[in-house]
């Protein structure tokens, strides 16, 4: 994979958007793709746009804002080193500093304070979306869905869909006592359940290795 | 004391909700209980046919909630068991003809004059499902031992739990013992383990059910039918009796060879 034009990352304060391409066109279309993929996840979210020294013409700003609005997201903060960009943001009522002046530069495993513990079984049609880590004591039945910005730990059986590192963190992992999801996603990687049936369930950890999602028995990890 | 309101639901269509409602209603009436069964599948009414009461309908539930008749006028008395009554659905209307509050009122008024009120829920999880389960004291979730039906039952149980509706009991319908033995069909423990709710009955596949439904003679009236026996057992369990589950093991080849069962 080459350079990723935009990244979206969950932070306790909001969704951190970074543009890593020269072309605003490319950035917008790439953003739209990501949003379309994870639409329900991001809906209603607050966006922190980090620009650094990059200029932001009003035209570009407007197109970004309209795109985010289409996905029911709010452009909440613009972090910029440029005075004219800060001025533009303020004229639209958008913050130019994070409250508490905390640095938004956080990796998924630093979001530990933002983990969610849930004690129940997710049945078909139920979903659990959380920007941080998710720990679930119970099963994820077929037709249920867990999406997390960070890691996912399921103390139970998994038959539904899991998505860890949903904002693009491919270092996120998934652990479960019995991992047979119909689909497993980590960041932008997707894997389906193996077709094999009838196996002895054992605790496993799934992670991305060389561009593939690999499930490793927990016993082997400890060795 | 008001009677118990039991809704028969499933999510998926075609698993035997209406058959179950007809048979349990009749089996409870056979135990001497006053039973009112409500067909909540407005626009696609079938319960009247299963009970063989189609040609006795004068008014229906929509007529009643619209104030065109009294409750007693809308109720159709069964021709075999006089303590069994049917509240028919309207065939020419749709689910939107009734609100959740109206169904709630009808069910509770019926419970004032009956020991049991059984509501036959429409398939799906939309408005019709919601008005059918809202008044319930107990929901009997019907499923078949197949993956799609179990998945939909899981969805229904999840909704019941999430919305704080009535407790759910599981009825597994159309079990084929010989297919289970050949590992071609989910077995009872697997379904119960997956859905994690209490089992109230297992009804074997029985060709006489179809014929019975077509004739409007629920299979519980047939003394020899295994499915009829299973439904009668469920009715007794609903009534609070401890009834052991029937053995539905199909005989193995050797057993059949020596005719041992």
Interface residues (C-beta under 8 A of the other chain):
Chain A: X121 X122 X123 X124 X125 X126 X141 X142 X143 X144
Chain B: X125 X151 X152 X154 X155 X157 X158 X159 X161 X162 X194 X196
